[in-house]
Amino acid sequence: MTEVRITLIGGPTALIEVEGFRLLTDPTFDAPGHYELPHVTLEKLAAPSLSAEDIGAVDAVLLSHDQHADNLDHGGRDFLGRAGRVLTTVAGAGRLGGKVEGLSPWQNVDLVKGDRALTVTATPARHGPAGIEPLAGDVIGFVVAPKSAAGRAIYITGDTVWYDGVAEVARRFPARLVLPFAGAAQTRGPFHLTMDTNDTIETARAFKDALIVPVHTDGWAHFRQNAQDLKISFDALGFGARLRLLSPGIPTTIEIDETPTGVR
């Protein structure tokens, strides 16, 4: 049995505590405000549920990408310096510099603490429809697995839609806990850049034994769907029990084992 504790900070930012390690996804700690990007303005609507000081030290930041403020804002950039390690895309590591480590899809590294270890594998992600890559830039997700229990993997999708790359993650890693970056983000065109309800449902079907714990569903003006939309859809299809919604700032403990539907 592997115990995982997840605390939603806001947007894509969640503290994941597993096997004695503290991992933080896409850090965003700014107050509400506007961000001028080259082709679009993003508006943050909600403050984080916990501050960077509240979080304290973490063993690693799992940064899906650095080029968009809704995944790495000013406070998040400041936070990177206090993390034990920072893992992100190869392009992002080049931009951020310092101790930031760049990973290509399917490349993995180990996090080690005493006699405990986690393997972190970068996974493919596509930040919108086919052909968006030159505009959206590189993105990765992550699979986190205890070295002693590889069958109890956690999959963090990063900003992606459902496509063949996510399906391949499901074929290679039968994860028991999946954190999809949902919210159906939409900015410049009539298409979404992150998972909508249909994408999240397809992901749940692919990871048939996994509990689905969505993040990146609320707090920004460019999100077109939210966590409650996911709940309505999952309930209507009869597998609402596989969806776990997080309350910001409140730790949620999930137990994973290696039996079918081994989450609770």
N, C-alpha and C positions, 0 to 999 in steps of 0.2 A: 504494500500500500504506500502510495506517495501522497503527501498532503501538500496542497498548493493554496497559498493565500494571496488573493488579488485585491488590490485597492485601486479603484478608479479615481484618478486625479482630475480628469476632464479631457474631452476630446479624445486624442489617441494615446494619452498618457496614462499608463497604469503601472503600479508597483506590483511585481510578481515575486513572491517569496517561496522558494522551493529548495529542498535539500540543504538548507542553511545559506543559500545564495539570495541576494537581493538584486533584482533586475528591473530596470525602468525602460519602458517603451517610449518612443518619440516624445522627448520632454518639452512641455509647453507650460510656462508659469506666469505669463504676462496677464495683466488686467485686460478687460475688454478694450478693444480699439481696432484701428484700421491698419492694413499692411499693403503698401503699394508694390506690387510685383510688376515685371516688365509688361505684361499684357492684361492684367486684371487686378482689381482691388479686393482683398479679403477682409471680412469684418468678423471679429471675434465678439461673441455676445455674452459669454459667461466667464467669470473668474474661476481659477482652479480651486478645487475643494481643499487642497493642502498646498502650502508653500514649499519652495525648495528647501527651506530650513526645516520644515516639518518632516520632510522625507529623510534628510540626513544622508549618510554615505550609502552608496550602492556599489555592488561588485562590477556591474557592467550596465551600460546604456545600449539598448538595441534600437538603433536609429534606422528606420526604413529608408529615409532620404532626408537631405538637408536643404533642398532648394525651395521648399514651400513653407511659409510661416505657420500654417496650421499643423505642421508636424515638427517644426523646430523654430520657436520664436526667440526673442531676445533673451528672455530669462532662461530658456532652454539651452541656448548657446553658452551662457555663463555657467550653467550647471555641468556642462561636459567636463570642465576642468577638475571637478571634484569626484568624478566617477573613476573606479578602479580601471576599467577599460571601456572603450567606445568602439562599437562595431557598426559599420555602415557600408554603403556601396563603395566601389573602388573610386568612382568619380568624386563622391562626397568626401572621402578621405583625402583626396588631393586638394580639394577646396578648403577643408577645415584644418588640415595639417596637424602638427603636434603628435600626440600619441594615438590619434584616431586610426583605426585599422580598417582597411577596405577588404570586403569579401565579394567574390563573384558567386553567382548561383551554384549551389551544391558544394561549395567550399566550406570546410568546417574548422572550428577551433575548440579547444578545451578550456574551460574555466576550472581551476583547481584551488581547493581550500582544504589543507590538511589531507585527510584520507577520502575526501569527497570530491566529485568531479561532475561537471555537466558538459555535454557536447552541444555546441551551438552550430547549426548548419544554416547557411544562407539559402533562401529559396527564391525562385523566380517570381516576379510580379510585373503586371502591366497596368499602368496608371491611366486606364481608359480604353477606348476601342483600338482595334488594330490600326497601326499607322500613327498612333499618338506619341510614340517614343521620342522622336526628335523634339517635340514640344514639351512633353511632361518631364523628360529626363529619366535617368535610371532610378529604379526602386527595387528593394529586396524585402522579403519577409524572413522569418526565422523559425526553425524547429529547435526546441530546447528539450534535451533528453538526459536524464540521469545516467551516468555510465553504468550504474549497477542495475538499471531497469529501463532499457531502451524502449520497451513496449509501452511505457507510460509517458509518451512524448507530448509536448505542448506545441501547437502551431500558432504562430502570430503572423497573420497574412501580410501586414503592411498595407499601404495604399494600392489596391489592385481590384480589378473586376474578376469575375469568374471567367476563366479561359483555360486552354490546354495546360498552361504552366501550373495552375492550381490543381488541376486534375492529376498531374504527374506527382505533385507533392503527396496527394492522397495515395497514389500507388506505391510510393517509396516509403512513406511514413504513416502507418495507421494510428494517427494521433488520437488520444483520448480526451483532449481538451483543445478547442479551437477558438482563437480570438480574432474574428473577422473585423476588418476596418470597414464598417458599413456607412450608412448615412446618405448614399446616393449623391455624393458631391457633384455639383454641376456649376461650371463657371462660364466659359465662353461659347459653348455649343449645346445643341439639344441632345447631349449624351452625358452619361454619368462617368465619373472618374474613380469612384470607389464602389464597393458592392451595394446594390440595392436589395430589396427583399428577395427578389427572384435569385440573384446571385448567392445570397446567403443561404437560401433553401437548397440550391444546387450543391453548395459547399457542405451543408449538413448531410445531404444524401451521399456525397462522396466519402465523408468521414462518418460512416454509419454507426460507429460506437462512441462517438465523441459528444461531449457536452459543448454547446455553442454559447460563448460568452462575448457578445458584441461590444466593441468600443468604437470611438470616432463616429458616434451617431448624433451627438448633440453639441451645442455651444458655438456653432458657426453659421453665418447667414447663408452660405452656399450649400448647406445640406438640404436635400429635398425630402428625405424620409428620416424617421427617428426610431428610437428603441421601441416605442409603443406600436409603430407600424409593423415592426418585426414580430412583436408578440401577437398581434391580431392575425398575421399571416400564418405563423407557426401553429397557433391555436386552431385556426380554420382547417389546417391540413392534418390535425390530429397528432402532431408531435411537439406540442407546446412544452411538454415535460423536459425536452432536450434543450430548451433555451433558458439561460440564466441571465437576468438583467441585474446589473450592478447599481447600487446606490452610491453616488459620489462621496468619497471620503470615508466610507464604511468598509472595513476589511471583510471579505467573503472567503470562507474556507471551503475548499473542494477536495474530496478524496478520490484518488485515481488508483484503480488496480488493473490487472491485465486480463480480466474476464470480459466476455461480451457485455457491451453497454456498461463498462466498469467505471462509472462516475456517480458521485452522489454529493 
